[in-house]
Amino acid sequence: MNHDREGSHAGSGSNFTAADVIAITVYDNHVRFRGSQTGLINNGNHQQHPHGTSRRPRILDSVPLATKNHFVAAVGEFVGTFMFLLFAFGGTNAVNSAPDQGQPEDLSANAARLLFISLCFGISLVVNAWVFYRITGGLFNPAVTIGLMAVGAVGLVRGVIVIISQLVGGIAAASVISGLLPGGLYVSTTLGGNTSVVQGFFIEMFLTAQLVFTILMLAVEKHRGTFMAPVGIGLSLFITQMMGVYYTGGSVNPARSFGPAVATGSFPTYHWIYFIGPILGALVASGFYKFLQVLEYETVNPGQDDDGLFNSHQPFPDDSAFKGRVDANPNFQKGTTPGTSGSQGAPMSRGSTNVGSYGDGPSMEAGRGE
């Protein structure tokens, strides 16, 4: 993938229009981002700066790209899960270990504590998912990973590696909070409010289905709002916590429950609901997502990502060099709005994929071939 500055095209004798600068042209099996501030050139397996200096140590040249990417994904998901749960656990532990100061112990009558815990998890996910979005997609959840594996957005090998990293990250976060903060560790997920095991199981299932479907529609489906996906995902976790904390602890994440259980050495007999419930909920969300894709849901409410910059009734910029490269590439489709479908031309069919934050995931079809 070649990343050239806008000025590097001056030698071609072409003066690009403003629309030409905004657009991303796909040609010769390369994507050139004009106006890129990175100034990086990636030639095959060797990524370098314009002046020939290597960005990475030479030792990586002997490492297969797939192996290196799996390692980066494992490290990214471990660190991301650790940071997400570190701050979520830290805030939750603080409010759960603080004196009630005359407030009733029943959490249902203490809305402030419930709100505080929900905000700890929701905001921590927003920040850390946004930080790690470009690296691994910011999954931080084995159930989410399984859901993405089910729709083909994450491969089997990558998924297994990432799940292990997430579970270890959850254990590390709970252990650090246990040793770092005074007092005990008060972040374990347990059933409350006379909730039965069966009720807790289905609560976890439905809450996780909400979270995973949000991820599928905002992050896996590529559209103009994808860059804001971490905010919507964090808000989705917030509302699941608002409902679930009192009844089940609001896990929706096996790593979130497994970490404190290992750190405290306490596994309730119903601990399985925090694995099976979220996994089943993720599969339900993934199944519904694939069902909508089969029905080609985007035809129901078309044009949601069209800003009118390019469409079938509007000609391309008056630049012969630009039009020549576009016409020579069958993958570039008129009617595409810049920023849709992973910042590329829209795929001609849903079978096409674009590389996004979640790997070779399905992309939203912004336009159809006529």
C-alpha positions as CSV (number, residue, x, y, z in Angstrom):
1,M,0.0,0.0,0.0
2,N,1.6,3.2,-1.1
3,H,1.0,6.4,1.0
4,D,2.1,9.4,-1.0
5,R,1.8,13.1,-0.2
6,E,-0.4,15.2,-2.5
7,G,2.6,17.0,-3.8
8,S,4.3,13.9,-5.0
9,H,1.9,13.8,-7.9
10,A,3.1,17.1,-9.2
11,G,5.5,15.4,-11.6
12,S,2.6,13.9,-13.6
13,G,1.7,17.4,-14.8
14,S,-1.8,17.1,-13.3
15,N,-3.5,19.7,-11.1
16,F,-5.9,17.9,-8.9
17,T,-9.2,19.5,-7.9
18,A,-10.4,19.7,-4.3
19,A,-12.7,16.8,-4.9
20,D,-9.8,14.8,-6.4
21,V,-7.8,15.4,-3.3
22,I,-10.6,14.2,-1.0
23,A,-11.3,11.1,-3.1
24,I,-9.3,7.9,-2.7
25,T,-8.4,6.4,-6.0
26,V,-7.8,2.7,-6.3
27,Y,-5.6,1.7,-9.2
28,D,-2.8,-0.7,-10.1
29,N,-3.7,-2.8,-7.0
30,H,-2.5,0.1,-4.8
31,V,-4.3,2.7,-2.7
32,R,-2.7,6.1,-2.6
33,F,-3.9,8.5,0.1
34,R,-3.2,12.0,-1.3
35,G,-2.8,14.5,1.4
36,S,-1.6,11.9,3.9
37,Q,0.4,13.3,6.8
38,T,2.3,10.2,7.4
39,G,4.4,10.3,4.3
40,L,5.1,6.6,4.6
41,I,5.7,4.3,1.6
42,N,4.9,0.6,2.0
43,N,6.5,-1.4,-0.7
44,G,5.4,-5.0,-0.4
45,N,6.8,-6.3,2.9
46,H,9.1,-3.4,3.5
47,Q,7.7,-0.2,5.0
48,Q,9.9,2.8,4.9
49,H,9.9,6.6,5.1
50,P,10.3,8.7,1.9
51,H,14.0,9.1,2.5
52,G,14.6,5.4,2.7
53,T,14.9,5.0,6.5
54,S,13.2,1.9,7.8
55,R,10.3,2.3,10.2
56,R,10.8,-1.2,11.8
57,P,13.9,-3.1,12.9
58,R,15.4,-5.4,10.3
59,I,14.9,-8.5,12.5
60,L,11.2,-8.3,11.6
61,D,12.0,-8.8,7.9
62,S,12.6,-12.5,8.8
63,V,9.3,-12.9,10.6
64,P,6.3,-13.9,8.5
65,L,3.8,-11.1,8.2
66,A,0.9,-13.3,9.5
67,T,3.0,-14.3,12.6
68,K,3.9,-10.7,13.3
69,N,0.3,-9.6,13.0
70,H,-0.9,-12.4,15.4
71,F,1.7,-11.2,17.9
72,V,0.6,-7.6,17.6
73,A,-3.1,-8.6,18.0
74,A,-2.3,-10.7,21.1
75,V,-0.3,-7.9,22.7
76,G,-2.8,-5.2,21.7
77,E,-5.8,-7.2,23.1
78,F,-3.9,-8.1,26.3
79,V,-3.0,-4.5,27.0
80,G,-6.3,-3.1,25.8
81,T,-8.3,-5.5,28.0
82,F,-6.0,-4.9,30.9
83,M,-6.4,-1.1,30.6
84,F,-10.2,-1.3,30.0
85,L,-10.8,-3.5,33.1
86,L,-8.2,-1.8,35.2
87,F,-10.1,1.5,35.3
88,A,-13.5,-0.2,35.3
89,F,-12.5,-2.4,38.2
90,G,-10.8,0.4,40.0
91,G,-13.8,2.7,40.0
92,T,-16.2,-0.2,40.8
93,N,-13.9,-1.3,43.7
94,A,-13.8,2.3,45.1
95,V,-17.6,2.7,45.2
96,N,-18.2,-0.8,46.5
97,S,-15.7,-0.6,49.3
98,A,-16.7,3.0,50.4
99,P,-18.9,3.4,53.5
100,D,-22.6,3.6,52.7
101,Q,-22.9,6.7,54.9
102,G,-26.4,6.0,55.9
103,Q,-27.5,4.8,52.4
104,P,-29.4,1.5,52.2
105,E,-27.3,-1.6,51.4
106,D,-29.8,-2.7,48.8
107,L,-28.3,-1.6,45.5
108,S,-31.8,-1.2,44.0
109,A,-32.3,1.7,46.4
110,N,-28.9,3.2,45.8
111,A,-29.2,4.5,42.2
112,A,-26.0,6.6,42.6
113,R,-23.8,3.5,43.1
114,L,-25.5,1.7,40.2
115,L,-24.9,4.7,37.9
116,F,-21.3,5.1,39.0
117,I,-20.4,1.5,38.2
118,S,-22.2,1.7,34.8
119,L,-20.3,4.8,33.9
120,C,-16.9,3.3,35.0
121,F,-17.4,0.4,32.5
122,G,-19.0,2.4,29.7
123,I,-16.5,5.3,29.7
124,S,-13.5,3.0,30.2
125,L,-14.6,1.1,27.1
126,V,-15.1,4.2,25.0
127,V,-11.6,5.5,25.7
128,N,-9.7,2.2,25.4
129,A,-11.7,0.9,22.4
130,W,-11.0,4.1,20.6
131,V,-7.3,4.0,21.5
132,F,-6.9,0.4,20.3
133,Y,-9.4,0.6,17.5
134,R,-6.8,0.9,14.7
135,I,-4.6,-1.9,16.2
136,T,-7.0,-4.7,17.0
137,G,-10.5,-3.2,16.8
138,G,-10.7,-2.9,20.6
139,L,-12.6,-6.2,21.3
140,F,-11.6,-6.8,24.9
141,N,-14.3,-9.5,25.2
142,P,-14.1,-13.2,24.3
143,A,-17.9,-13.3,23.6
144,V,-17.4,-10.4,21.1
145,T,-14.5,-12.2,19.5
146,I,-16.6,-15.3,19.0
147,G,-19.4,-13.2,17.5
148,L,-17.0,-11.7,15.0
149,M,-15.6,-15.1,14.2
150,A,-19.1,-16.3,13.5
151,V,-19.6,-13.6,10.8
152,G,-16.2,-14.1,9.3
153,A,-14.7,-10.8,10.5
154,V,-12.1,-12.6,12.6
155,G,-10.3,-15.7,11.6
156,L,-10.2,-18.9,13.7
157,V,-6.5,-18.7,14.6
158,R,-6.6,-15.0,15.3
159,G,-9.8,-15.5,17.4
160,V,-8.3,-18.2,19.6
161,I,-5.1,-16.1,20.2
162,V,-7.1,-13.0,21.0
163,I,-9.5,-14.8,23.4
164,I,-6.5,-16.2,25.4
165,S,-5.0,-12.7,25.5
166,Q,-8.3,-11.2,26.8
167,L,-8.7,-13.8,29.5
168,V,-5.1,-13.2,30.7
169,G,-5.7,-9.4,30.5
170,G,-8.8,-9.8,32.8
171,I,-6.8,-11.8,35.3
172,A,-4.0,-9.2,35.3
173,A,-6.3,-6.3,35.8
174,A,-8.1,-7.9,38.7
175,S,-4.8,-9.0,40.3
176,V,-3.3,-5.5,40.0
177,I,-6.4,-3.8,41.5
178,S,-6.4,-6.4,44.3
179,G,-2.8,-5.6,45.2
180,L,-2.8,-1.9,44.4
181,L,-5.8,-0.7,46.3
182,P,-6.3,-1.0,50.0
183,G,-8.9,-3.5,51.3
184,G,-10.4,-6.4,49.5
185,L,-11.4,-6.9,45.9
186,Y,-15.1,-6.1,45.4
187,V,-15.7,-6.4,41.7
188,S,-16.8,-10.0,41.3
189,T,-20.0,-10.8,39.4
190,T,-22.6,-12.5,41.5
191,L,-26.4,-12.9,41.3
192,G,-28.4,-10.4,43.3
193,G,-31.9,-9.3,43.9
194,N,-33.2,-12.9,44.3
195,T,-32.2,-13.6,40.7
196,S,-32.3,-17.3,39.8
197,V,-29.6,-19.0,37.8
198,V,-31.9,-19.4,34.8
199,Q,-32.9,-15.7,35.0
200,G,-29.2,-14.7,35.3
201,F,-28.3,-16.8,32.3
202,F,-30.9,-15.2,30.0
203,I,-30.2,-11.7,31.3
204,E,-26.5,-12.2,30.4
205,M,-27.5,-13.5,27.0
206,F,-29.8,-10.6,26.0
207,L,-27.4,-8.0,27.4
208,T,-24.5,-9.4,25.4
209,A,-26.7,-9.7,22.3
210,Q,-27.3,-5.9,22.5
211,L,-23.6,-5.2,22.9
212,V,-22.4,-7.5,20.1
213,F,-25.1,-6.3,17.6
214,T,-24.0,-2.7,18.3
215,I,-20.4,-3.7,17.4
216,L,-21.5,-5.5,14.2
217,M,-23.6,-2.6,12.9
218,L,-21.3,0.3,14.0
219,A,-17.8,-1.2,13.6
220,V,-17.9,-4.3,11.4
221,E,-20.2,-2.7,8.8
222,K,-18.1,0.0,7.2
223,H,-20.0,3.3,6.7
224,R,-19.5,7.0,7.3
225,G,-20.1,6.7,11.0
226,T,-17.7,3.9,11.6
227,F,-15.0,6.2,13.0
228,M,-17.4,7.0,15.9
229,A,-18.1,3.3,16.6
230,P,-16.3,3.3,20.0
231,V,-18.6,5.9,21.4
232,G,-21.7,3.9,20.4
233,I,-20.1,0.7,21.7
234,G,-19.3,2.3,25.0
235,L,-22.9,3.7,25.3
236,S,-24.2,0.2,24.6
237,L,-22.1,-1.3,27.4
238,F,-23.4,1.5,29.7
239,I,-27.0,0.7,29.1
240,T,-26.4,-3.0,29.6
241,Q,-24.6,-2.2,32.9
242,M,-27.6,-0.1,34.0
243,M,-29.8,-3.1,33.8
244,G,-27.5,-5.9,34.6
245,V,-25.3,-4.8,37.5
246,Y,-27.9,-5.3,40.1
247,Y,-29.2,-8.7,38.9
248,T,-26.0,-10.4,37.6
249,G,-23.2,-8.0,38.0
250,G,-23.6,-7.0,34.4
251,S,-20.7,-9.2,33.1
252,V,-21.5,-9.5,29.3
253,N,-17.8,-10.5,29.1
254,P,-16.3,-13.8,30.2
255,A,-12.9,-12.0,30.8
256,R,-14.6,-9.5,33.1
257,S,-16.0,-12.3,35.3
258,F,-13.1,-14.8,35.0
259,G,-10.4,-12.3,36.1
260,P,-11.8,-11.4,39.6
261,A,-12.8,-15.1,40.1
262,V,-9.2,-16.1,39.6
263,A,-7.8,-13.3,41.6
264,T,-10.0,-14.1,44.6
265,G,-10.0,-17.8,44.1
266,S,-13.8,-17.8,44.3
267,F,-15.9,-19.5,41.7
268,P,-19.6,-19.7,42.4
269,T,-21.4,-22.8,41.2
270,Y,-23.2,-20.8,38.6
271,H,-20.1,-19.1,37.2
272,W,-20.7,-20.9,33.9
273,I,-23.5,-18.5,33.1
274,Y,-20.9,-15.7,32.7
275,F,-19.4,-17.8,29.8
276,I,-22.3,-19.6,28.2
277,G,-24.7,-16.7,28.5
278,P,-22.5,-14.1,26.7
279,I,-21.3,-16.5,24.1
280,L,-24.9,-17.5,23.2
281,G,-25.9,-13.8,23.2
282,A,-23.1,-13.1,20.8
283,L,-24.2,-15.9,18.5
284,V,-27.8,-14.7,18.5
285,A,-26.6,-11.2,17.5
286,S,-24.4,-12.6,14.8
287,G,-27.2,-14.8,13.4
288,F,-29.5,-11.8,13.3
289,Y,-26.8,-9.7,11.6
290,K,-26.3,-12.4,8.9
291,F,-30.1,-12.6,8.5
292,L,-30.3,-8.9,7.7
293,Q,-27.4,-9.2,5.3
294,V,-29.1,-12.0,3.4
295,L,-32.2,-9.8,3.1
296,E,-30.0,-6.9,1.9
297,Y,-31.2,-4.6,4.5
298,E,-29.5,-1.5,3.0
299,T,-32.0,-1.4,0.2
300,V,-34.8,-0.6,2.7
301,N,-33.4,2.8,3.7
302,P,-30.8,3.7,0.9
303,G,-28.5,6.7,0.7
304,Q,-27.6,6.9,4.4
305,D,-24.0,7.5,3.6
306,D,-24.4,9.7,0.5
307,D,-23.3,13.3,0.9
308,G,-23.9,14.1,-2.7
309,L,-20.2,14.6,-3.5
310,F,-20.2,11.8,-6.1
311,N,-23.1,10.1,-7.5
312,S,-24.2,8.6,-10.8
313,H,-25.6,11.9,-12.0
314,Q,-22.5,13.9,-11.2
315,P,-19.4,13.7,-13.3
316,F,-15.9,13.0,-11.9
317,P,-13.5,16.0,-11.5
318,D,-12.4,17.5,-14.7
319,D,-9.0,15.9,-14.7
320,S,-8.0,13.5,-17.4
321,A,-5.3,11.8,-15.4
322,F,-7.7,11.2,-12.5
323,K,-10.4,9.8,-14.8
324,G,-8.0,7.6,-16.6
325,R,-6.8,5.9,-13.5
326,V,-10.4,5.4,-12.3
327,D,-11.6,4.0,-15.6
328,A,-8.7,1.6,-15.7
329,N,-9.6,0.1,-12.4
330,P,-12.7,-2.1,-12.4
331,N,-12.9,-2.1,-8.6
332,F,-13.7,1.6,-8.4
333,Q,-17.4,2.3,-8.8
334,K,-19.2,5.5,-9.6
335,G,-21.7,6.5,-7.1
336,T,-19.3,6.0,-4.2
337,T,-19.1,8.5,-1.5
338,P,-15.7,9.1,0.0
339,G,-15.4,7.6,3.4
340,T,-17.8,4.7,2.9
341,S,-17.0,1.1,2.8
342,G,-13.7,1.4,4.7
343,S,-12.7,4.5,2.8
344,Q,-12.7,2.7,-0.5
345,G,-14.9,2.4,-3.5
346,A,-18.0,0.5,-2.7
347,P,-17.8,-3.3,-3.5
348,M,-19.8,-4.5,-6.4
349,S,-21.2,-7.3,-4.3
350,R,-21.5,-8.2,-0.6
351,G,-19.1,-11.0,-1.2
352,S,-16.3,-8.4,-1.4
353,T,-14.4,-7.4,1.8
354,N,-12.4,-4.4,2.8
355,V,-9.7,-4.5,5.5
356,G,-11.0,-2.5,8.4
357,S,-10.2,-2.4,12.1
358,Y,-11.5,-5.9,12.5
359,G,-9.5,-7.4,9.7
360,D,-11.1,-8.8,6.6
361,G,-14.6,-8.1,7.8
362,P,-17.7,-7.6,5.7
363,S,-18.1,-4.1,4.5
364,M,-21.3,-2.1,4.1
365,E,-22.4,-1.9,0.5
366,A,-22.8,1.9,-0.1
367,G,-23.9,1.5,-3.7
368,R,-25.0,-1.2,-6.2
369,G,-23.8,-1.9,-9.7
370,E,-26.4,-1.0,-12.2
